[in-house]
């Protein structure tokens, strides 16, 4: 019989949950926050479950704000922890949570969190965290700048991005492939990878343990993992694009080489990952073959970060598997887990943060039905449980930590952590960026809402933005704006300027 296993009891996968007492205290704090989150935006629509799920997301997020000091955050200050079961922010989580909207609604907390995962070495600033996906921090930092206009943080972000890219170009970029080596963005556990990795980590659940257990198969500089993954290379692609934007915003001249590197990387992604016969991208390439499974974050990032052209985007949305409970992080699961009657922790399960990226990409690409599919499932689960868990069973939708290797214990069932921050901010993303349609650039916010047919009344009030507070009222359905006003004045460009101050009422009528 499978047994439950808390991550901390084996210390294998790199995420370390909080101690029992601290975890209980954090969970209780989150429960208290369910009553109300003063100053947070309020959502009222004709879909009560969406409204309630939004309130639960706000409560989970605010319940995970706690004092912390690390990295360039030199004094203890409020930061956003990874979840009620974790006692650190984590670089990847800090980036995703900030980008998902925490940087808009809680800018000081987001800034503290971003600084806490930076480090200074030899007088230079670097992004800390796991070597392969830490560059995602740059995406979080850029979004924070767009939300706040904080040029000081942007200068730090520019330096940290340059330094981190230089490191990875030196030790993880493969010139022959034109790709960066490294695991998938979401995949620090071996459950995300084929048997040739999972069976050769000395029983560990951590993919990072593969090189030391296979020294004869490591033949390149860097950490030693020989794999190339879709999601991680899409993040590097975006980092090159962001360097130019950051430089321009700071009044610096962008280096043309950044664009050249981005173009070459985009070409390599499509050369090695695109599978015409499948109509979508594969997830992994290594010296021994290709893993053709669909990766939710990789597919989403290929659209959001511009790796896929228009034709590829149309195709991949047509050729995906959706589980009854939502978009799985990786599909199908591996046979070693299916034989035991379950699915892998990182292959087959539904992780809401990955699901949200996919749904957001679908909305932006005009696939409202795919967006609504995951939006409603995320809301249903949150309302049922009164919280956002870390991950779920793809069939039943119940909280489910998934199967994964665990040393001498073999393959066991792991926990799904409670009140998970990036699960909650994933839902926040869908409300802010898709339902409300807020798209940020240096000039302000462009509105491009997407309301499913059965969601025709949408009022999101008290949204902070720089020196303004927005009340957003949308009527109708679909994505075509028939009329938009700002404080009663027609807004033909559908834009709120970054210089706007005070209370601002945005009214949008959708329809023909």
C-alpha positions in Angstrom: 0.0 0.0 0.0 1.2 3.5 -0.9 2.0 5.7 2.1 1.9 9.4 2.4 5.3 11.1 2.6 6.0 14.6 3.6 8.9 16.1 1.6 10.9 17.1 4.6 11.2 13.5 5.9 13.4 12.5 3.0 15.0 15.9 2.1 15.3 14.9 -1.5 13.4 17.3 -3.7 14.8 20.8 -3.3 11.7 22.4 -1.8 11.8 22.2 2.0 8.5 22.7 3.8 8.3 24.5 7.1 8.7 22.7 10.3 5.5 21.2 11.8 4.9 24.0 14.3 5.7 26.8 11.8 3.5 25.2 9.1 0.6 24.9 11.5 1.0 28.6 12.5 1.1 29.7 8.9 -2.0 27.6 8.0 -3.8 29.1 11.0 -2.8 32.6 9.9 -4.1 32.0 6.4 -7.4 30.7 7.8 -7.8 33.9 9.8 -7.1 35.9 6.7 -10.1 34.3 5.0 -12.3 36.7 7.0 -11.0 39.7 5.0 -7.9 41.3 3.5 -8.2 45.0 4.2 -7.2 47.1 1.2 -7.3 44.2 -1.2 -9.4 44.4 -4.4 -12.9 43.1 -4.4 -14.6 41.2 -7.2 -18.4 41.1 -7.8 -19.8 39.3 -10.8 -22.7 37.2 -11.8 -20.6 34.1 -11.2 -20.4 33.6 -7.3 -17.8 30.9 -7.5 -15.4 33.1 -9.4 -15.9 35.8 -6.8 -15.4 33.4 -3.9 -12.3 31.8 -5.5 -10.8 35.3 -5.9 -11.4 36.1 -2.2 -9.8 32.8 -1.3 -6.8 33.5 -3.5 -6.4 36.9 -1.8 -6.6 35.2 1.6 -4.0 32.5 0.7 -1.6 35.2 -0.6 -1.9 37.6 2.3 -1.7 34.7 4.7 1.7 33.8 3.3 3.3 37.2 3.8 5.8 37.0 6.7 9.0 38.7 7.9 12.2 37.4 6.3 15.8 38.5 5.6 18.1 37.1 3.0 20.1 38.0 -0.1 20.0 41.7 -0.9 17.1 42.2 1.6 19.4 43.3 4.4 16.8 43.9 7.1 13.9 41.7 8.0 10.8 42.8 6.1 7.5 41.2 4.8 8.0 38.8 1.9 5.8 36.4 0.1 6.6 32.8 1.1 6.1 29.9 -1.3 3.2 28.6 0.7 1.9 27.7 4.1 4.0 24.5 4.0 7.2 26.3 3.1 9.4 28.8 5.0 11.2 30.5 2.1 10.2 32.6 -0.9 12.1 30.6 -3.6 13.5 32.4 -6.7 11.1 30.7 -9.2 8.1 31.3 -6.9 9.1 34.9 -6.3 9.3 35.6 -10.0 6.0 33.8 -10.8 4.0 35.3 -8.0 5.2 38.9 -8.7 4.4 38.4 -12.4 1.0 36.9 -11.7 -0.1 40.1 -10.0 1.4 40.1 -6.5 3.7 42.9 -7.7 0.7 45.0 -8.7 -1.4 44.4 -5.5 1.4 44.2 -2.9 4.3 46.1 -4.5 6.5 46.6 -1.4 6.1 42.9 -0.5 7.0 41.9 -4.0 10.0 44.1 -4.1 11.3 42.6 -0.8 10.7 39.1 -2.1 12.6 39.8 -5.3 15.6 41.3 -3.4 15.6 38.4 -0.9 16.6 35.9 -3.6 19.4 38.0 -5.1 23.0 37.6 -4.1 26.2 39.6 -4.3 29.4 38.0 -5.4 32.7 39.8 -6.1 30.9 43.1 -6.2 28.4 42.0 -8.7 24.7 41.2 -8.3 23.4 37.7 -9.4 20.1 35.9 -9.3 20.2 33.2 -6.7 18.4 29.9 -6.6 18.4 26.8 -8.8 20.8 27.2 -11.7 18.5 26.4 -14.6 15.4 28.4 -14.0 16.6 31.4 -11.9 16.6 33.5 -15.0 12.8 33.5 -14.7 13.4 36.1 -11.9 14.0 38.7 -14.7 10.5 38.2 -16.0 9.2 38.8 -12.5 11.4 41.9 -12.0 10.3 43.4 -15.4 6.7 42.9 -14.6 7.3 44.6 -11.2 8.8 47.6 -13.0 5.8 47.9 -15.3 3.4 47.7 -12.3 5.3 50.3 -10.2 7.8 52.3 -12.3 10.6 51.5 -9.8 13.7 52.4 -11.8 16.1 51.5 -8.9 14.9 47.9 -8.9 15.0 47.9 -12.7 18.7 48.9 -12.7 19.4 46.1 -10.3 17.4 43.7 -12.5 19.3 44.7 -15.6 22.6 44.0 -13.9 21.5 40.7 -12.4 20.1 39.5 -15.7 23.3 40.4 -17.6 25.4 38.6 -15.0 23.2 35.5 -14.8 23.0 35.1 -18.6 26.8 35.4 -18.9 27.3 32.6 -16.3 24.9 30.3 -18.1 26.2 31.1 -21.5 29.6 30.0 -20.2 28.7 26.8 -18.6 25.2 25.6 -19.8 24.9 26.8 -23.4 25.5 24.2 -26.1 26.7 25.9 -29.2 26.1 22.9 -31.4 22.4 22.6 -30.3 22.0 26.3 -29.9 20.1 25.6 -26.6 20.6 25.9 -22.8 20.9 22.7 -20.8 18.8 22.3 -17.7 15.6 20.7 -16.3 12.1 22.1 -17.0 11.0 25.2 -15.2 8.6 23.3 -12.9 10.6 20.1 -12.7 13.1 19.8 -9.8 11.7 16.3 -9.0 12.6 13.2 -11.0 8.9 12.5 -11.6 9.1 15.0 -14.5 11.6 12.9 -16.4 12.0 9.6 -18.2 13.3 6.4 -16.6 16.9 7.1 -17.9 17.0 9.9 -15.3 14.6 8.7 -12.5 16.3 5.3 -12.3 19.8 6.7 -12.0 19.7 9.2 -9.2 20.6 6.8 -6.4 17.0 6.6 -5.5 16.8 10.3 -4.8 13.7 12.3 -5.8 15.9 15.3 -6.9 16.9 15.6 -10.5 20.0 17.5 -9.3 21.4 14.2 -7.9 21.7 12.6 -11.4 25.2 14.0 -12.3 26.9 12.7 -9.2 25.4 9.3 -9.8 26.4 9.2 -13.4 29.9 10.8 -13.7 30.8 8.7 -16.8 27.8 10.2 -18.6 28.7 13.9 -17.9 30.9 15.3 -20.7 30.3 19.0 -20.7 30.9 22.0 -18.4 28.3 23.2 -16.0 26.2 21.3 -13.5 26.2 18.1 -15.5 22.6 17.4 -16.6 22.6 16.8 -20.3 19.0 17.6 -21.0 17.5 20.5 -22.9 13.9 21.4 -22.1 11.2 23.5 -23.8 10.1 25.7 -20.9 13.6 26.6 -19.7 14.8 27.6 -23.2 11.6 29.7 -23.7 12.5 31.6 -20.4 16.1 32.3 -21.7 14.6 33.5 -25.0 12.4 36.0 -23.0 15.4 37.1 -20.9 17.3 38.2 -24.1 14.2 40.1 -25.2 13.9 41.7 -21.7 17.5 42.9 -21.8 16.7 45.2 -24.6 13.6 46.5 -23.0 15.3 47.1 -19.7 18.2 48.9 -21.3 15.9 51.2 -23.3 13.8 52.0 -20.2 17.0 52.9 -18.4 18.2 55.1 -21.2 20.9 52.7 -22.3 21.6 51.6 -25.8 20.6 48.0 -26.3 23.3 45.7 -27.6 22.3 44.3 -31.0 23.8 41.0 -30.0 21.0 40.4 -27.6 18.5 40.4 -30.5 20.8 38.1 -32.5 21.0 35.6 -29.7 17.3 35.7 -29.2 16.7 35.0 -32.9 19.2 32.1 -32.9 17.6 30.6 -29.8 14.1 30.9 -31.2 15.3 29.1 -34.3 16.9 26.3 -32.2 13.8 25.9 -30.1 11.7 25.3 -33.2 14.4 23.1 -34.8 14.7 20.7 -31.9 11.3 20.8 -30.1 8.7 21.4 -32.7 7.0 18.1 -33.8 5.0 18.6 -37.0 3.5 15.1 -36.7 2.1 16.0 -33.2 1.2 19.6 -34.1 3.0 20.9 -31.0 6.3 21.0 -29.1 8.0 18.2 -27.3 9.2 18.7 -23.8 12.8 17.4 -23.7 15.7 16.6 -25.9 18.9 14.9 -24.7 21.8 12.8 -26.2 19.6 9.7 -26.0 16.4 10.9 -27.6 13.4 13.1 -27.3 10.5 13.1 -24.8 7.4 14.0 -26.9 5.1 14.6 -23.9 3.2 17.8 -23.7 4.4 20.3 -21.1 1.9 22.8 -20.0 4.3 25.6 -19.0 6.5 25.0 -22.0 3.5 25.2 -24.4 2.3 28.3 -22.6 5.7 30.0 -22.6 6.2 29.2 -26.3 3.1 31.4 -27.0 3.6 34.1 -24.2 7.3 34.6 -25.0 7.0 34.4 -28.8 8.8 31.1 -29.6 5.8 29.9 -31.6 4.7 31.6 -34.7 1.0 32.2 -35.5 0.6 28.9 -37.3 2.3 26.9 -34.6 0.2 28.6 -31.9 -3.0 27.7 -33.7 -1.8 24.1 -34.1 -0.7 23.5 -30.5 -4.0 24.7 -29.1 -5.7 22.1 -31.2 -3.4 19.2 -30.3 -3.3 19.0 -26.5 -4.8 16.6 -24.0 -6.9 18.2 -21.2 -7.6 16.0 -18.2 -11.0 16.1 -16.5 -9.6 18.2 -13.7 -7.7 20.6 -16.0 -4.5 21.0 -17.9 -1.9 18.6 -16.5 1.7 19.8 -16.0 3.0 17.0 -18.2 1.1 14.4 -20.2 1.0 11.4 -20.2 2.5 10.3 -16.9 5.4 7.7 -17.0 4.7 4.0 -16.9 6.5 3.5 -13.7 3.8 5.5 -12.0 0.8 4.3 -14.0 1.7 0.7 -13.1 1.1 1.7 -9.4 -2.3 3.1 -10.3 -1.4 6.8 -10.0 0.4 9.6 -11.8 3.7 11.2 -11.2 4.2 14.2 -8.9 5.5 16.2 -11.9 3.9 14.2 -14.7 0.2 13.9 -15.0 -0.9 16.0 -12.0 -2.6 19.4 -12.3 -0.4 22.2 -10.8 -2.6 25.4 -10.8 0.3 27.7 -11.6 1.1 25.7 -14.7 -2.6 25.5 -15.5 -3.0 29.2 -15.2 -0.1 30.0 -17.6 -1.8 27.7 -20.1 -5.2 29.3 -19.6 -3.7 32.8 -19.9 -1.9 31.8 -23.1 -5.2 30.4 -24.5 -7.1 33.6 -23.6 -4.5 35.8 -25.3 -4.6 33.6 -28.4 -8.3 33.9 -28.7 -9.3 30.5 -27.4 -11.9 31.6 -24.9 -13.3 28.0 -24.4 -9.9 26.7 -23.4 -9.5 29.6 -21.0 -12.9 29.0 -19.5 -12.2 25.3 -19.1 -9.4 25.8 -16.6 -10.7 29.0 -15.0 -13.9 27.2 -13.9 -12.0 24.1 -12.6 -9.6 26.3 -10.6 -12.5 28.1 -9.1 -14.5 24.9 -8.3 -11.6 23.4 -6.5 -10.8 26.5 -4.5 -14.4 27.0 -3.4 -14.8 23.3 -2.5 -11.6 23.3 -0.4 -11.6 26.8 0.9 -8.0 27.2 -0.3 -5.6 26.6 -3.2 -3.6 23.4 -2.8 -0.2 22.8 -4.4 -1.4 20.2 -6.9 -4.3 17.9 -7.7 -5.3 14.5 -9.2 -6.0 15.0 -12.9 -9.0 12.8 -12.9 -10.8 13.4 -9.6 -9.6 17.0 -9.0 -8.9 16.1 -5.3 -5.7 17.4 -3.6 -3.0 14.9 -4.5 0.8 15.1 -4.2 1.6 12.5 -6.9 3.9 9.6 -7.0 7.7 10.0 -6.9 10.8 8.2 -5.9 11.9 8.5 -2.3 15.2 6.7 -1.6 14.9 3.4 0.1 11.1 3.8 0.4 10.8 3.4 -3.4 8.0 5.2 -5.1 5.6 6.7 -2.7 2.7 9.2 -2.6 3.8 12.7 -1.7 1.8 15.5 0.0 0.1 18.3 -1.7 1.0 21.4 0.4 -1.8 23.7 1.6 -2.4 27.4 0.8 0.1 27.3 -2.0 1.0 30.9 -3.1 1.6 30.4 -6.8 -1.6 28.4 -7.1 -3.4 31.4 -5.6 -1.6 33.9 -7.7 -2.3 31.8 -10.8 -6.0 32.4 -10.3 -5.2 36.1 -9.6 -3.5 36.1 -13.0 -6.6 34.9 -14.8 -8.8 37.5 -13.1 -6.5 40.5 -13.6 -5.0 39.8 -17.0 -7.7 37.9 -18.8 -11.2 38.6 -17.3 -10.3 42.2 -16.6 -7.9 42.2 -19.5 -5.1 44.3 -18.0 -2.0 44.3 -20.2 0.9 46.3 -18.9 3.6 48.2 -20.8 5.7 51.3 -20.0 3.0 53.7 -21.0 0.3 52.2 -18.8 -2.4 49.5 -19.1 -4.1 48.5 -22.2 -7.5 46.7 -21.6 -8.3 43.5 -23.5 -10.9 41.6 -21.4 -12.1 38.1 -22.2 -15.4 37.2 -20.6 -16.9 33.7 -21.2 -20.5 33.7 -22.4 -22.0 33.0 -19.0 -20.0 35.8 -17.2 -21.6 39.0 -18.3 -21.2 41.3 -15.3 -17.8 41.9 -13.8 -16.9 44.5 -11.3 -13.3 44.6 -9.9 -12.8 47.5 -7.5 -9.9 48.9 -5.5 -7.1 47.8 -7.8 -3.9 49.8 -6.9 -1.7 50.9 -9.8 1.2 53.3 -9.2 -0.5 56.5 -7.9 -4.0 55.5 -8.9 -6.7 53.1 -7.8 -8.8 51.5 -10.5 -12.5 50.4 -10.4 -13.2 48.2 -13.4 -16.7 47.6 -14.6 -17.3 45.3 -17.6 -20.6 44.3 -19.2 -21.3 41.8 -22.0 -19.2 38.8 -23.1 -16.5 37.9 -25.6 -13.4 40.0 -26.2 -14.4 42.8 -28.6 -14.7 46.2 -26.9 -17.7 48.1 -28.2 -17.1 51.0 -25.9 -14.7 52.0 -23.1 -14.7 55.1 -20.9 -12.4 56.4 -18.2 -14.2 58.5 -15.7 -17.0 58.8 -18.2 -14.7 60.0 -21.0 -14.5 57.8 -24.1 -11.1 56.0 -24.3 -10.5 55.0 -28.0 -7.1 53.5 -27.2 -8.4 51.4 -24.4 -5.6 52.6 -22.2 -5.0 54.0 -18.7 -1.8 56.0 -18.7 1.0 55.3 -16.2 0.8 58.9 -15.1 -2.8 58.6 -13.9 -3.6 59.6 -10.4 -6.4 59.1 -7.9 -9.6 57.1 -8.3 -10.2 56.0 -11.8 -13.4 54.3 -13.1 -12.9 52.2 -16.1 -16.2 51.1 -17.8 -16.2 48.6 -20.7 -19.0 47.3 -22.8 -18.2 44.1 -24.8 -20.1 42.9 -27.8 -20.7 43.5 -31.5 
